[in-house]
Amino acid sequence: MADPSQSGDDALRVSVLSEALPYIQRFAGRRIVIKYGGAAMVHAGLRDAVFRDLALLACVGVQPVVVHGGGPEINQWLKRLEIPAEFRDGLRVTDADTMDVVEMVLVGRVNKQIVNGLNQLGARAVGLSGSDGRLVEARPWGEGSHGLVGDVARVNPDLLEPLLKQGYLPVISSVAATPDGQSHNINADTVAGELAAAMEAEKLILLTDTPGILEDKDDPASLIRKLKLPEARQLIQDGIVAGGMTPKTECCIRALAQGVAAAHIIDGRVPHALLLEVFTDAGIGTMVMGRS
């Protein structure tokens, strides 16, 4: 005799797949740029869920592109090497020794961990940095006031086109060089936003450690699920979006202003947050829409 609870579980799975079908059809062949970071990089269970989500997106015909940082692991290696970590204005002050560690950790270690994890699930992930093929050209941030901290001068996504057409999943670390060849550490949100704009991506998704944009920063129940671009700007002006959420929201605004259809700020602490946001009616975080 069949187990009734098992039958209920199967029915739920079928219902979820049925709800996902129109979204799978809509986004097949479309580019989605995902900034991967926060708790979802640190905790093994969340990390595995993100990898499965990305592999599934690629399997059903979506073209995901992953951009990542790796602050916690950089801090661990700086501590091991007895290099002091200094932050100013929310940015890591990056001297030459620190930059060596940043490049080693992001390009040589974290990037390959993500690539290997995705490939174990059958994805065809390939690791890159912003320096490869001049994918991202850096310029010093704040006229060099924070050392080798960079901003995005321009993006040349030509390198990604043949990879995506052949079914590869690019994984990009947020390190890039200036025209004179000096590597710089760039905020991964910024790289993801500018890359999404240059690629004319359907979506930009930022995985964070918050539920999304909140009307009351202390009340998760005040999550704003949908916003139009002018409304997002107004929330910043009114001070409702403040602190660490401001640069993330501004990143979304810049991407939308350059043609990205929608930007999402979602909670990477929720298992399978990517699939919940992309393939369900309710979603899970905040979606900012750039087109009417």
N, C-alpha and C positions, 0 to 999 in steps of 0.2 A: 504494500500500500504506500502511495506517495506521501512524503512528509509535507503537510500543509504549509509549514513555514518556508520550506524550500521552494514550493510553488509560488508563494508570495514574493520571495526574493527574485525568482526568475521573471515574474510579471513586472516587477519594478525595473529590472534591467532592460526588458523589452520596451517599457514605457519611456525610459531615459533615451534609449537609442532612437525611438520614434520621434521624440522631441528634438533630438539632435539633427535628424536628417535634413530639414530645410537649411540649417546653418552650414552643414557639411557641403551641401550643394552650392550654397551662396559663396562660400569662401574657398572652394576648390580652385587652385591655380592662383590665389591671391597671396600677396606677401604680408606677413605679420611680423613686426619687429618686437622682440621681447627682451626687456632688461631684467636680467636674472641676478638677484642679490638678496641680502638680508638673511632672515632665519632660514629661508628655503635653501640657502647654500650651506648652512652650518649643521642643521639637524638631519641625520641620515634618512629618517622616514619621509620628511618633507622633500629632501633632495631626490629620493627615488620617485616620489609622486610627480615631481616636475619633469624628470627625465621621461617617465611613462607618458605624461601629457604631451610632451614635445614629439616623442616618437609616434604617438597616435596622430597628432596633427599632420605630421609628414606623411604618414601611411594613408590618410584619407585625401591627400592631394593638396593640402594647404602648404605654403612655402614659408616655414618659420625661419627667422634669422635671430640668433641669440647674441646679445651683448652683455658682458659681465665685468664686474669689478672683483674685489676680493679683500676688502679692508681687514677683516678679522685675521686672516692668515698672514697678511702683510705685517700686522702688529705682532703676531707670534714670532715671525722670523726676525723682525727688528729687535725684539727682546732677546732672542737667542744670541744674536750677534752683538748685543749691547750697544745698539744704535738708538739714541733717544728719539722718541716720536713726539713731534710738536704739531699742534693744530692751532690755526688762527683763522678767524672768520668762518669756522666750519670746514676749512680745507686743510689737508695735510701739507705742511711745509716740507718741501722735497729738495734736499741737497743732493749732491752727486752720489754719495753713499746710499742714501735712502732710495734714490732712483734705481740704482743697481738691484736693490732688493725688490722693489716694486716690479721691475721688468722680469726678474727671475721668477717671482712668485706668480704673477698674472699670466705671463706668456709661457713660461716653462713648466709650471706646476698646475695651477688652477685650471687653465685652459685645457690641458690634456686630461685632467680628471673628468671634466665635463664631457669632452669628446669620447673618452673611453666608456663612460657611463652610458651615453646615448648609443654608442655602437654595440654595446652588449645587448641592447634591446632591439637591435635590427635596424636602427637608423643609420644613415650614411653621413655621419658628422665629420666635419673637417675644421681644424683649428687654425685661426688666423689672429693677427694683431692688426691694429690700425695702420701699422707701418707697411704691412705686406701689400705690394702692388700700389703703394700710395693710396690705399683705401681711404684713410683719413690723414689730412695734413694738419699738423698742430701749429699753434702760435702760443707764445707765453701768455699766461693769464695775468691780468693786472700789471702789465709791463714788467713782469718778472719778479713781482713783490713777494711771491711765495716760492721762489726757486723754480724748480722744473715742473711746476703745475701748469698744465696746458688748457687751452680752449680749442674748439674746432674752427679751423680756418676755412676748410672746404672738404667736401666728400666726393670721392670718385668711385661709384659703386660698380664700375664696369667689370671688375674682378669677380663680382658675385653672380653676374648674369649667367655665364656658362655653368657655374656650379649649381645654381637653382634649376636651370633647365635640365640638368642631368640627374636631378633628384637628390643632390647633396644638401646637408643642413649646416650652414656656416655658423661657427661659434667664434665670436670676436672679442678679444681682450681690449680694454680701453687704454692701451698704450699706443702712442703715435709719435712720429718725428716731425720736426720742423724742416724747412727746405735745406738747412745746413746739416741735417742728419742727427740732431740732438733729440733723444727720446724724451718725451714728456708724459706725465701721468694726468689723464683727463677723466673727469667725472663720467661714470658709465651712463647715467641718465642722459647727460648731454650728448654723448656719442650716439646712443640709441635714438634720441629724438631727431638729430640731424641726419642720421642714416635713414630713418623712416621717411623723412621728407625727400631726401635725394632719390630714394627708391620708389617714391610714389606708393608707399605701402597702404594697404587697406586699414591696418590698425597699428597703433603703438601701445604696448602693454608694459606697465611698470609694476614689477613684483616688489611689494614693500612690506613693512612690518606694522601697517595700520589697515583698518577696514576700507579706507578710501578717504574722500573728502567729507568731513563731518561739520554739521552746523554748529555743534557744540563739541569742542575737542575732547571733552571729558565724558562724552556720552556716545558709545558706539551705536546706539539705536538711532542716532540723528544722522546716519549715513545718507548722503545725497546720491541717489542712484543715477540720475541723468542730468546733464547740464548742457546748455549751448555755450559756444565760445564766448559771447559777450557776458554771459552770466558768470563764467569762470573768472574773467577779468575783474568783474565787479566784486566777487568774493575776496579777491586779493586787496582791492582798494578799500573794502569795508573792514579788513582785518579779520574776517572769518577764517580765511586761509592765512596761516602765519607759521613762523618757525620753520622747521624742516620740511613742511608740506609746501611751502612757497616755491622753492626751486623745482620741485617735482611738477607742480601745477604750471609753472612758467614753461617748463620743458614741454609739457603737453600743448600749451597754447602756441608755442613757436612751431611745433610740428603741424598742428592743425592749420595755422595761418599759411603754411607752405604747401598745403594740399592733402595732408593725411586725413582720411575720412573720419576716424574716431580714435580717441586716446583713452586708455583705461588705467586707473590706479586701483590695484587690487591687493588683497591680503594674502601674501605668500605663506602665512602661518596656517592657512586652511588647506588641507590636502586636496589636490586636484583643482586648485583655484583657477588655473588656466582653462580647463575644460568647462568648469562651471560658468565662467565669464563668457566664453566664446560660443558654447553650444547649448545654453539653456535660455529660456525666456526671461527668467528673473535676473540672471547674472549674479554677481557676488560683490562687486565693488562699485566704483564711480566711473561712468562713461561720459566723457566730454565729446560732444559732437561738433564737427567743423562744417558740416554741410547741412542745409535745411532739408 
